[in-house]
Amino acid sequence: MNVKRLLLSLTQALLIPAIAGLNALSNQAYAQTLSQQEAENANYTGGPAFESEHTGFSGSGYLGGFTDSNKGNAVVNFALNVPQAGVYSLDTRYANATGSSKSLSLYVDNQYIQQLNFGNGSNWGDWLNQANTMNLSAGDHMISLRFDNQDSGNVNLDSFTISSQTAPSTPVLIVNQQLELEQAALTGGAVVDTSHAGYSGSGFVGGYIDSHKGQARSQFNVDVTQAGMYELELRYANGTGSVRTLSLVTDQNSEQISLPATANWNSWTSFAHTVYLDVGSHSFIH
């Protein structure tokens, strides 16, 4: 039997349950988390300070110090790499128990974008979310929240989440050539990661975790000019210590694949799977 090879590199260590089937995957609203940043781990100057006095925060603490004495100076910054131009949402987790709505100013690359309003909560341990959209070009950006002179400040900041509201383009995997999976269309919580060593390309795909079950996926297309059996080779790491499963969904079939454990999250191996493909364009979803 003549089996042609489809090379794919690479997915992340699969700390996952099986992904749900095609129907559940294809009918979800699009919102792809691009970056999550704890405020206390960002860069801050002009008065903001690490605090942990109030409960309910994520991470190790939160940023306080956006007080009247720091008005015009207090700022928090974090870097962001945007894979493609589009509309992005900034979700700020904050606390405000002053009794009235408060504000800070949003800047991108030192350019003023808009004033952000943070509604009042019940107490300083009551963490709320404020979502605002912005248009970003592809490339590196600096996102800043500043306590400008026109702002009222006096909020605590816990974390920032950036999500893309624009569906990514789907790359095409060419037979006998390799596609880095971080270039695939990622949705449902699947994200580009670089926290483990040994990957090829610019990173790997993470986010296949329990909280993203039934949602996380990577998608690419394959153009086939000759019908027959094709071998899909997937490079992955699985440091959980046990076999993990993932659903491989195509426009022709859906099946579960098993990925044995590797020595650790920095140990990468390959999994080969054979599929039959007709002539034409086919979508692959993990």
N, C-alpha and C positions, 0 to 999 in steps of 0.2 A: 504494500500500500504506500503510495506517495503522500507524505505528510509535509505540508509547507509550514514554515515557522513564522509566528507573530511574536516579536520580542517586545516586552513591556517592562519598563523599570521606572519606578519602583513604588510599592505601597508601603505604608507604615506598619510597624509592629501591631499585630491585630488583636488588641484587647477588646474583643467584640463578641456579641452574639451574631447569629445570622441576620442579615438585612432582610426586611420584608420583601414580598414579591413585587412584580412590575406594576401592578395596579396601585398599590400604596405609594410607590415611588413616583409614579408619573403624574399623580393628581395633587401633589403638594404645592402650596404657594411658594414662590421663589424668594428666599432671603438667605444669603450665604454669609456666615460669620467670617470676617477677614482677619480680625485682630481683637484680642482681649488684653487689657492693660490694667493692672492694679494701680490706683492713683499713687499709693505710697512708694511704688517702684519706678515711677516716672521721674523726669527731671523737674525740679521746682525751685524757684527763687523768689525773693522779695517778701518773705513772711510765712508762706505755707510750711507746715511742719507735720511730721508723723505723730499720730495720736492713736490710742486704743481705749480711751475712757468709756465710750459708749459701745454697747453690744450690738451684734447682728451684722457686723461688717464681714466682707469676704477677704481672703488673703490674710496678711498679718496685722492689718490696721487700716487707717484711712488718713486723708489729708485734712487737717484743720488749718487755721491761721488766715482764712479769707475774711479777716475782721476789718473794722473801719480804720484801725491804725495802719493797716497795710494797703489801703485803697490807693490805686494807681501804680502799685508795685508788684502785688502778688500775682504769680503766674505758674501754671503747670504745663509742661510740654511732653509730648511723646512722638516718636518717629513712626511712620507708616509707609509701607511699600504697597502700591496699588497696581495690580496686574493688568487692568484695562480701564480705560476711561468709562465713567458712568456715574450713576446716582448712588451715593452711599449714606447710610444712616449712622449717626453717632448717638449711642445710648449711654447716657451718663447716670450712674447710680449715686444717689446723694441723700443727705438728710438735712432737713430745715425745720426747726421747731421755734422759729422766731415769732410766729403768729401771723406772718404775711408772706406773699410771694417775693422771692429774691432773684437776682440776676447776675450773670457773668457774661463776658464777651468771647465769642468763638473766632479764632484766627486760623488760617491755613497759610503756611509759609510766610508768616508775618503780615498777611493781608487780612484786614477785618472782613468777616463774613456776616455775622448777625449777633444780636443779643439773645442769650438763652435765659428763659424764665423757669425758675424752680419753685413749684407750688409748696405750700406749707404742709407739714406732716403733723402727726399727733405728739411725737416726742423725738429726741435726738437718736433714739434707737430704732426709729421707724424709717427704713431705707426705701426710697422711691426711685422710679426710673423716668428720665426725661429723654425723649427721642427727638432728634432734629436731623434733617437731611441736608446734604451738600453735594455739589458736583465736583468730582476730582478727575484730573487727567492721569494717565498711566505714569508710573514712576514713583520716586521717593518724595514724601511730604512730611512736614512738621505740623502737627495739630496742637493748638494752644488754647487754653482757657485762661482768661485774664480778668482780674478785678480792676476794670477801668474806672475812670472818674465818673462816667455816666451810669455805672452799675451800683447795685445795692449790696452785693456780696453776702457775707455771713451765712455761708452754707458749708457743710462738710462733704468732701468728695471721696467716694469709695472705689469706683472702677469705671472704665470706659470700654465699650464694645463697639467696634466698627463692623457694619454688615453691608454687603453689596445688594442693591435693589435691582441691578441690571444682570440678567442671565448671561453667563460667559459663553463665548463661542466654543464649539466643540471641535477639538483637533482631530486629524485623520492619522491613524496608524498605517504605515505602508508596510506591505509584506516584506519580510527579511530586513527590516530596519527597526530601530529601537525608538520608543517613545518614553520620555521621562514622565511619570504619572503626575508629577506636580504641574505639568502643562495641561492636564485634562480639565474638563469642566467639573468643578467641585461644588457640591451643594449639600444642604442638610446638616452642616456641621463638619464635614470633611475639610481640612485646612492644610496648607503647606507648613511643614515643620522642619526644624534643623537641630533639634535638641539631642539627637543621637548621632554618633559618628558612623562612618563607613558607607554612607549613601553615595550614589552617583548623581550627576547633575547638580542642581542648585538646592535640593532638599528632598523631602519625601512627603507623603500624604498621611496625616494623622487625623484624629477626630472620630475614629470608628470605636466609640465607647458606648456604654449602656444608655447614657442620657440622649444619645443620637440614634438609638435603635429605630429602624423603620424609616430613617430619614437620610443618614449620611451616605453619600455615593460619589463616585468618580465616573465620568462618562467620556468616551471617545468613539470615533467612527472608524470603520475599516472598509476600504474599497476593494472589492474582489472582482477580478477579470476572468477567473476560471473556477468553476464549481469544484469542490472537493473537500478533503480533510485538512484542517489547519491546526497547528499547535500554537497555543497561546502560552508564552513563558512569562510568568509573573515573579518579579524579585521582591522579597518581603523579609521582615523580621518579626518574630513573635517571642517576646521575653516573658510570657505569662507562666511558662512551665508546663503547659498542656496544649493539646490540639484546639485550635479555634476555627470557626467556620465563617464563610462569607458567601453570599449569593452572587452568582454570575448570571446576569440577565442580558439576553440579546433579543433582537427583534424576532428571532426564530425559536428561542428556547429560554428556560429558566431552570437553573439547578444549583445545588449547594456544593461548594468545594471545601475541603478540609485542609488546613494549613498547620503542619506539625510545629511544635515549639523549636526555637533556635536557642543557642547557648545563652544569649542575652539580647537586649534591645540594639546592641551595636553589631550583632552577628546576623549577616544577611545571607539568604539562600534563595534558590529558585524553585518555583512550582510550575510544572508543565501540564497543560490540560488540552485535550484534543476536541475540536468542534467541527461540525460540518457546516459549510457556508455555500450558499448559492451565489451566482453572479449578481453583483450589485453592491450597494452601499449598506452596511450593517452597523448598528449601534451596539456598544458593549458598555455595561454598567456593573460596577462592583459596589 
